Amino acid sequence: MSKTALTRRITRIRGYPRTDGWFTPEGSSQALRIGRDCFPSRQDAAADADHRRAQKIERLRIQLAKLEELLHAD
């Protein structure tokens, strides 16, 4: 799972891939979307997590620039 990798770590889970593109973890009734929430390999999950981190950093830089602009506008 790579969604929580933004703030924590990549989690390995066991379960069953379904034919409709979803993945059901063992002992759970909730499903995860393959390619969005979970990935077939750790390398794929790591690449997605790195991409998400880079996007978050860019959004934070934009937000910081806007705040600095407001600070200097006074």
Secondary structure as GFF3:
##gff-version 3
##sequence-region A 1 74
A	DSSP	three_ten_helix	3	6	.	.	.	ID=ss1
A	DSSP	beta_strand	15	17	.	.	.	ID=ss2
A	DSSP	beta_strand	22	25	.	.	.	ID=ss3
A	DSSP	beta_strand	32	33	.	.	.	ID=ss4
A	DSSP	alpha_helix	42	73	.	.	.	ID=ss5
###
